Amino acid sequence: MVLSQLGRTFTQLIFQGYHDRYFTLRDVAGLLNMKVTTIPVMEKAAFGMAG
């Protein structure tokens, strides 16, 4: 749902910012309007990784 609303590119940029330490995990959750516990699943989906 998040990918379809915000777009894969935007979502990937948010995760890139997290890995580059511009955002905290809480920031990512807020930007994507998700719970912190669901972030790992969304990251896999955003980058097309099976899991």
Buried (B, 14 or more C-beta within 10 A) or exposed (E): EBBEEBEBEBBBBBBEBBEEEEBEEEEBBEBBEBEEEEBEEBBEBBEEEEE
